[in-house]
């Protein structure tokens, strides 16, 4: 058993992560960031939960870009093939659940 205090987690660089669990090829990681990620499409599905802060999630569907503001407690689900990029507003802590080794 282990307790993780998300609000206290920081990293030396943007998108630095603390591994929480790896179960049957699925990883759960706690990320800290204050910088945008990069446009990407995951190898599988992704669950992206904002634990602290705010994040503007940019995503493309059928070539059209949209942006949704995610706040603490909000969850973004990226289905297979969803192109997306996260832009934090200041510092953010995010729990990401995805296929091991995904982008």
Phi and psi in radians as a Rosetta constraint file:
Dihedral C 1 N 2 CA 2 C 2 CIRCULARHARMONIC -2.644 0.35
Dihedral N 2 CA 2 C 2 N 3 CIRCULARHARMONIC 2.524 0.35
Dihedral C 2 N 3 CA 3 C 3 CIRCULARHARMONIC -1.881 0.35
Dihedral N 3 CA 3 C 3 N 4 CIRCULARHARMONIC 2.360 0.35
Dihedral C 3 N 4 CA 4 C 4 CIRCULARHARMONIC -2.028 0.35
Dihedral N 4 CA 4 C 4 N 5 CIRCULARHARMONIC 2.229 0.35
Dihedral C 4 N 5 CA 5 C 5 CIRCULARHARMONIC -1.789 0.35
Dihedral N 5 CA 5 C 5 N 6 CIRCULARHARMONIC 1.625 0.35
Dihedral C 5 N 6 CA 6 C 6 CIRCULARHARMONIC -0.978 0.35
Dihedral N 6 CA 6 C 6 N 7 CIRCULARHARMONIC -0.729 0.35
Dihedral C 6 N 7 CA 7 C 7 CIRCULARHARMONIC -1.128 0.35
Dihedral N 7 CA 7 C 7 N 8 CIRCULARHARMONIC -0.336 0.35
Dihedral C 7 N 8 CA 8 C 8 CIRCULARHARMONIC -1.653 0.35
Dihedral N 8 CA 8 C 8 N 9 CIRCULARHARMONIC -0.159 0.35
Dihedral C 8 N 9 CA 9 C 9 CIRCULARHARMONIC -1.354 0.35
Dihedral N 9 CA 9 C 9 N 10 CIRCULARHARMONIC 2.299 0.35
Dihedral C 9 N 10 CA 10 C 10 CIRCULARHARMONIC -2.369 0.35
Dihedral N 10 CA 10 C 10 N 11 CIRCULARHARMONIC 2.914 0.35
Dihedral C 10 N 11 CA 11 C 11 CIRCULARHARMONIC -2.368 0.35
Dihedral N 11 CA 11 C 11 N 12 CIRCULARHARMONIC 2.858 0.35
Dihedral C 11 N 12 CA 12 C 12 CIRCULARHARMONIC -1.314 0.35
Dihedral N 12 CA 12 C 12 N 13 CIRCULARHARMONIC -0.314 0.35
Dihedral C 12 N 13 CA 13 C 13 CIRCULARHARMONIC -2.530 0.35
Dihedral N 13 CA 13 C 13 N 14 CIRCULARHARMONIC 2.808 0.35
Dihedral C 13 N 14 CA 14 C 14 CIRCULARHARMONIC -1.026 0.35
Dihedral N 14 CA 14 C 14 N 15 CIRCULARHARMONIC 2.413 0.35
Dihedral C 14 N 15 CA 15 C 15 CIRCULARHARMONIC 1.201 0.35
Dihedral N 15 CA 15 C 15 N 16 CIRCULARHARMONIC 0.273 0.35
Dihedral C 15 N 16 CA 16 C 16 CIRCULARHARMONIC -1.063 0.35
Dihedral N 16 CA 16 C 16 N 17 CIRCULARHARMONIC 2.615 0.35
Dihedral C 16 N 17 CA 17 C 17 CIRCULARHARMONIC -2.384 0.35
Dihedral N 17 CA 17 C 17 N 18 CIRCULARHARMONIC 2.681 0.35
Dihedral C 17 N 18 CA 18 C 18 CIRCULARHARMONIC -1.961 0.35
Dihedral N 18 CA 18 C 18 N 19 CIRCULARHARMONIC 2.093 0.35
Dihedral C 18 N 19 CA 19 C 19 CIRCULARHARMONIC -1.228 0.35
Dihedral N 19 CA 19 C 19 N 20 CIRCULARHARMONIC 2.243 0.35
Dihedral C 19 N 20 CA 20 C 20 CIRCULARHARMONIC -1.739 0.35
Dihedral N 20 CA 20 C 20 N 21 CIRCULARHARMONIC -0.885 0.35
Dihedral C 20 N 21 CA 21 C 21 CIRCULARHARMONIC -2.748 0.35
Dihedral N 21 CA 21 C 21 N 22 CIRCULARHARMONIC 2.699 0.35
Dihedral C 21 N 22 CA 22 C 22 CIRCULARHARMONIC -2.350 0.35
Dihedral N 22 CA 22 C 22 N 23 CIRCULARHARMONIC 1.961 0.35
Dihedral C 22 N 23 CA 23 C 23 CIRCULARHARMONIC -2.276 0.35
Dihedral N 23 CA 23 C 23 N 24 CIRCULARHARMONIC 2.028 0.35
Dihedral C 23 N 24 CA 24 C 24 CIRCULARHARMONIC 0.893 0.35
Dihedral N 24 CA 24 C 24 N 25 CIRCULARHARMONIC 0.764 0.35
Dihedral C 24 N 25 CA 25 C 25 CIRCULARHARMONIC 1.449 0.35
Dihedral N 25 CA 25 C 25 N 26 CIRCULARHARMONIC 0.098 0.35
Dihedral C 25 N 26 CA 26 C 26 CIRCULARHARMONIC -1.980 0.35
Dihedral N 26 CA 26 C 26 N 27 CIRCULARHARMONIC 2.254 0.35
Dihedral C 26 N 27 CA 27 C 27 CIRCULARHARMONIC -1.838 0.35
Dihedral N 27 CA 27 C 27 N 28 CIRCULARHARMONIC 2.608 0.35
Dihedral C 27 N 28 CA 28 C 28 CIRCULARHARMONIC -2.167 0.35
Dihedral N 28 CA 28 C 28 N 29 CIRCULARHARMONIC 2.139 0.35
Dihedral C 28 N 29 CA 29 C 29 CIRCULARHARMONIC -2.344 0.35
Dihedral N 29 CA 29 C 29 N 30 CIRCULARHARMONIC 2.492 0.35
Dihedral C 29 N 30 CA 30 C 30 CIRCULARHARMONIC -1.705 0.35
Dihedral N 30 CA 30 C 30 N 31 CIRCULARHARMONIC 2.137 0.35
Dihedral C 30 N 31 CA 31 C 31 CIRCULARHARMONIC -1.939 0.35
Dihedral N 31 CA 31 C 31 N 32 CIRCULARHARMONIC 2.548 0.35
Dihedral C 31 N 32 CA 32 C 32 CIRCULARHARMONIC -2.037 0.35
Dihedral N 32 CA 32 C 32 N 33 CIRCULARHARMONIC 2.431 0.35
Dihedral C 32 N 33 CA 33 C 33 CIRCULARHARMONIC -2.745 0.35
Dihedral N 33 CA 33 C 33 N 34 CIRCULARHARMONIC 2.736 0.35
Dihedral C 33 N 34 CA 34 C 34 CIRCULARHARMONIC -2.359 0.35
Dihedral N 34 CA 34 C 34 N 35 CIRCULARHARMONIC 0.244 0.35
Dihedral C 34 N 35 CA 35 C 35 CIRCULARHARMONIC -2.336 0.35
Dihedral N 35 CA 35 C 35 N 36 CIRCULARHARMONIC 2.677 0.35
Dihedral C 35 N 36 CA 36 C 36 CIRCULARHARMONIC -1.094 0.35
Dihedral N 36 CA 36 C 36 N 37 CIRCULARHARMONIC 2.742 0.35
Dihedral C 36 N 37 CA 37 C 37 CIRCULARHARMONIC -1.499 0.35
Dihedral N 37 CA 37 C 37 N 38 CIRCULARHARMONIC -2.307 0.35
Dihedral C 37 N 38 CA 38 C 38 CIRCULARHARMONIC -2.505 0.35
Dihedral N 38 CA 38 C 38 N 39 CIRCULARHARMONIC 2.681 0.35
Dihedral C 38 N 39 CA 39 C 39 CIRCULARHARMONIC -1.023 0.35
Dihedral N 39 CA 39 C 39 N 40 CIRCULARHARMONIC 2.339 0.35
Dihedral C 39 N 40 CA 40 C 40 CIRCULARHARMONIC -2.790 0.35
Dihedral N 40 CA 40 C 40 N 41 CIRCULARHARMONIC 2.855 0.35
Dihedral C 40 N 41 CA 41 C 41 CIRCULARHARMONIC -2.188 0.35
Dihedral N 41 CA 41 C 41 N 42 CIRCULARHARMONIC 2.141 0.35
Dihedral C 41 N 42 CA 42 C 42 CIRCULARHARMONIC -1.227 0.35
Dihedral N 42 CA 42 C 42 N 43 CIRCULARHARMONIC 2.788 0.35
Dihedral C 42 N 43 CA 43 C 43 CIRCULARHARMONIC -1.224 0.35
Dihedral N 43 CA 43 C 43 N 44 CIRCULARHARMONIC -0.322 0.35
Dihedral C 43 N 44 CA 44 C 44 CIRCULARHARMONIC -2.618 0.35
Dihedral N 44 CA 44 C 44 N 45 CIRCULARHARMONIC -2.701 0.35
Dihedral C 44 N 45 CA 45 C 45 CIRCULARHARMONIC -1.349 0.35
Dihedral N 45 CA 45 C 45 N 46 CIRCULARHARMONIC 2.771 0.35
Dihedral C 45 N 46 CA 46 C 46 CIRCULARHARMONIC -2.459 0.35
Dihedral N 46 CA 46 C 46 N 47 CIRCULARHARMONIC 2.401 0.35
Dihedral C 46 N 47 CA 47 C 47 CIRCULARHARMONIC -1.964 0.35
Dihedral N 47 CA 47 C 47 N 48 CIRCULARHARMONIC 2.223 0.35
Dihedral C 47 N 48 CA 48 C 48 CIRCULARHARMONIC -2.207 0.35
Dihedral N 48 CA 48 C 48 N 49 CIRCULARHARMONIC 1.851 0.35
Dihedral C 48 N 49 CA 49 C 49 CIRCULARHARMONIC -1.977 0.35
Dihedral N 49 CA 49 C 49 N 50 CIRCULARHARMONIC 2.162 0.35
Dihedral C 49 N 50 CA 50 C 50 CIRCULARHARMONIC -1.417 0.35
Dihedral N 50 CA 50 C 50 N 51 CIRCULARHARMONIC 2.009 0.35
Dihedral C 50 N 51 CA 51 C 51 CIRCULARHARMONIC -1.633 0.35
Dihedral N 51 CA 51 C 51 N 52 CIRCULARHARMONIC -0.459 0.35
Dihedral C 51 N 52 CA 52 C 52 CIRCULARHARMONIC -2.743 0.35
Dihedral N 52 CA 52 C 52 N 53 CIRCULARHARMONIC 2.249 0.35
Dihedral C 52 N 53 CA 53 C 53 CIRCULARHARMONIC 1.782 0.35
Dihedral N 53 CA 53 C 53 N 54 CIRCULARHARMONIC -2.862 0.35
Dihedral C 53 N 54 CA 54 C 54 CIRCULARHARMONIC -2.335 0.35
Dihedral N 54 CA 54 C 54 N 55 CIRCULARHARMONIC 2.557 0.35
Dihedral C 54 N 55 CA 55 C 55 CIRCULARHARMONIC -2.440 0.35
Dihedral N 55 CA 55 C 55 N 56 CIRCULARHARMONIC 2.275 0.35
Dihedral C 55 N 56 CA 56 C 56 CIRCULARHARMONIC -1.563 0.35
Dihedral N 56 CA 56 C 56 N 57 CIRCULARHARMONIC 2.037 0.35
Dihedral C 56 N 57 CA 57 C 57 CIRCULARHARMONIC -1.704 0.35
Dihedral N 57 CA 57 C 57 N 58 CIRCULARHARMONIC 2.048 0.35
Dihedral C 57 N 58 CA 58 C 58 CIRCULARHARMONIC -1.655 0.35
Dihedral N 58 CA 58 C 58 N 59 CIRCULARHARMONIC 2.377 0.35
Dihedral C 58 N 59 CA 59 C 59 CIRCULARHARMONIC -2.588 0.35
Dihedral N 59 CA 59 C 59 N 60 CIRCULARHARMONIC 2.720 0.35
Dihedral C 59 N 60 CA 60 C 60 CIRCULARHARMONIC -2.090 0.35
Dihedral N 60 CA 60 C 60 N 61 CIRCULARHARMONIC 2.302 0.35
Dihedral C 60 N 61 CA 61 C 61 CIRCULARHARMONIC -2.289 0.35
Dihedral N 61 CA 61 C 61 N 62 CIRCULARHARMONIC 2.157 0.35
Dihedral C 61 N 62 CA 62 C 62 CIRCULARHARMONIC 0.910 0.35
Dihedral N 62 CA 62 C 62 N 63 CIRCULARHARMONIC 0.698 0.35
Dihedral C 62 N 63 CA 63 C 63 CIRCULARHARMONIC 1.408 0.35
Dihedral N 63 CA 63 C 63 N 64 CIRCULARHARMONIC -0.051 0.35
Dihedral C 63 N 64 CA 64 C 64 CIRCULARHARMONIC -1.793 0.35
Dihedral N 64 CA 64 C 64 N 65 CIRCULARHARMONIC 2.201 0.35
Dihedral C 64 N 65 CA 65 C 65 CIRCULARHARMONIC -1.513 0.35
Dihedral N 65 CA 65 C 65 N 66 CIRCULARHARMONIC 2.387 0.35
Dihedral C 65 N 66 CA 66 C 66 CIRCULARHARMONIC -2.292 0.35
Dihedral N 66 CA 66 C 66 N 67 CIRCULARHARMONIC 2.800 0.35
Dihedral C 66 N 67 CA 67 C 67 CIRCULARHARMONIC -2.339 0.35
Dihedral N 67 CA 67 C 67 N 68 CIRCULARHARMONIC 2.345 0.35
Dihedral C 67 N 68 CA 68 C 68 CIRCULARHARMONIC -2.236 0.35
Dihedral N 68 CA 68 C 68 N 69 CIRCULARHARMONIC 2.366 0.35
Dihedral C 68 N 69 CA 69 C 69 CIRCULARHARMONIC -1.489 0.35
Dihedral N 69 CA 69 C 69 N 70 CIRCULARHARMONIC 2.123 0.35
Dihedral C 69 N 70 CA 70 C 70 CIRCULARHARMONIC -1.800 0.35
Dihedral N 70 CA 70 C 70 N 71 CIRCULARHARMONIC 2.296 0.35
Dihedral C 70 N 71 CA 71 C 71 CIRCULARHARMONIC -2.004 0.35
Dihedral N 71 CA 71 C 71 N 72 CIRCULARHARMONIC 3.005 0.35
Dihedral C 71 N 72 CA 72 C 72 CIRCULARHARMONIC -0.849 0.35
Dihedral N 72 CA 72 C 72 N 73 CIRCULARHARMONIC 2.202 0.35
Dihedral C 72 N 73 CA 73 C 73 CIRCULARHARMONIC 1.689 0.35
Dihedral N 73 CA 73 C 73 N 74 CIRCULARHARMONIC -0.219 0.35
Dihedral C 73 N 74 CA 74 C 74 CIRCULARHARMONIC -1.446 0.35
Dihedral N 74 CA 74 C 74 N 75 CIRCULARHARMONIC 2.624 0.35
Dihedral C 74 N 75 CA 75 C 75 CIRCULARHARMONIC -2.237 0.35
Dihedral N 75 CA 75 C 75 N 76 CIRCULARHARMONIC 2.316 0.35
Dihedral C 75 N 76 CA 76 C 76 CIRCULARHARMONIC -1.937 0.35
Dihedral N 76 CA 76 C 76 N 77 CIRCULARHARMONIC 2.250 0.35
Dihedral C 76 N 77 CA 77 C 77 CIRCULARHARMONIC -1.919 0.35
Dihedral N 77 CA 77 C 77 N 78 CIRCULARHARMONIC 2.099 0.35
Dihedral C 77 N 78 CA 78 C 78 CIRCULARHARMONIC -1.793 0.35
Dihedral N 78 CA 78 C 78 N 79 CIRCULARHARMONIC 1.939 0.35
Dihedral C 78 N 79 CA 79 C 79 CIRCULARHARMONIC -1.270 0.35
Dihedral N 79 CA 79 C 79 N 80 CIRCULARHARMONIC 2.959 0.35
Dihedral C 79 N 80 CA 80 C 80 CIRCULARHARMONIC -0.968 0.35
Dihedral N 80 CA 80 C 80 N 81 CIRCULARHARMONIC 2.236 0.35
Dihedral C 80 N 81 CA 81 C 81 CIRCULARHARMONIC 1.588 0.35
Dihedral N 81 CA 81 C 81 N 82 CIRCULARHARMONIC -0.014 0.35
Dihedral C 81 N 82 CA 82 C 82 CIRCULARHARMONIC -1.376 0.35
Dihedral N 82 CA 82 C 82 N 83 CIRCULARHARMONIC 1.980 0.35
Dihedral C 82 N 83 CA 83 C 83 CIRCULARHARMONIC -1.417 0.35
Dihedral N 83 CA 83 C 83 N 84 CIRCULARHARMONIC 2.297 0.35
Dihedral C 83 N 84 CA 84 C 84 CIRCULARHARMONIC -2.740 0.35
Dihedral N 84 CA 84 C 84 N 85 CIRCULARHARMONIC 2.850 0.35
Dihedral C 84 N 85 CA 85 C 85 CIRCULARHARMONIC -2.672 0.35
Dihedral N 85 CA 85 C 85 N 86 CIRCULARHARMONIC 2.386 0.35
Dihedral C 85 N 86 CA 86 C 86 CIRCULARHARMONIC -1.722 0.35
Dihedral N 86 CA 86 C 86 N 87 CIRCULARHARMONIC 2.324 0.35
Dihedral C 86 N 87 CA 87 C 87 CIRCULARHARMONIC -2.107 0.35
Dihedral N 87 CA 87 C 87 N 88 CIRCULARHARMONIC 1.782 0.35
Dihedral C 87 N 88 CA 88 C 88 CIRCULARHARMONIC -1.208 0.35
Dihedral N 88 CA 88 C 88 N 89 CIRCULARHARMONIC 2.634 0.35
Dihedral C 88 N 89 CA 89 C 89 CIRCULARHARMONIC -1.784 0.35
Dihedral N 89 CA 89 C 89 N 90 CIRCULARHARMONIC 1.682 0.35
Dihedral C 89 N 90 CA 90 C 90 CIRCULARHARMONIC 1.324 0.35
Dihedral N 90 CA 90 C 90 N 91 CIRCULARHARMONIC -2.552 0.35
Dihedral C 90 N 91 CA 91 C 91 CIRCULARHARMONIC -1.456 0.35
Dihedral N 91 CA 91 C 91 N 92 CIRCULARHARMONIC 2.540 0.35
Dihedral C 91 N 92 CA 92 C 92 CIRCULARHARMONIC -2.537 0.35
Dihedral N 92 CA 92 C 92 N 93 CIRCULARHARMONIC 2.627 0.35
Dihedral C 92 N 93 CA 93 C 93 CIRCULARHARMONIC -2.138 0.35
Dihedral N 93 CA 93 C 93 N 94 CIRCULARHARMONIC 2.229 0.35
Dihedral C 93 N 94 CA 94 C 94 CIRCULARHARMONIC -2.305 0.35
Dihedral N 94 CA 94 C 94 N 95 CIRCULARHARMONIC 2.377 0.35
Dihedral C 94 N 95 CA 95 C 95 CIRCULARHARMONIC -1.731 0.35
Dihedral N 95 CA 95 C 95 N 96 CIRCULARHARMONIC 2.148 0.35
Dihedral C 95 N 96 CA 96 C 96 CIRCULARHARMONIC -2.064 0.35
Dihedral N 96 CA 96 C 96 N 97 CIRCULARHARMONIC 2.237 0.35
Dihedral C 96 N 97 CA 97 C 97 CIRCULARHARMONIC -2.057 0.35
Dihedral N 97 CA 97 C 97 N 98 CIRCULARHARMONIC 2.105 0.35
Dihedral C 97 N 98 CA 98 C 98 CIRCULARHARMONIC -2.779 0.35
Dihedral N 98 CA 98 C 98 N 99 CIRCULARHARMONIC 3.006 0.35
Dihedral C 98 N 99 CA 99 C 99 CIRCULARHARMONIC -1.077 0.35
Dihedral N 99 CA 99 C 99 N 100 CIRCULARHARMONIC 2.343 0.35
Dihedral C 99 N 100 CA 100 C 100 CIRCULARHARMONIC -0.945 0.35
Dihedral N 100 CA 100 C 100 N 101 CIRCULARHARMONIC 2.358 0.35
Dihedral C 100 N 101 CA 101 C 101 CIRCULARHARMONIC 1.430 0.35
Dihedral N 101 CA 101 C 101 N 102 CIRCULARHARMONIC 0.036 0.35
Dihedral C 101 N 102 CA 102 C 102 CIRCULARHARMONIC -1.185 0.35
Dihedral N 102 CA 102 C 102 N 103 CIRCULARHARMONIC 2.811 0.35
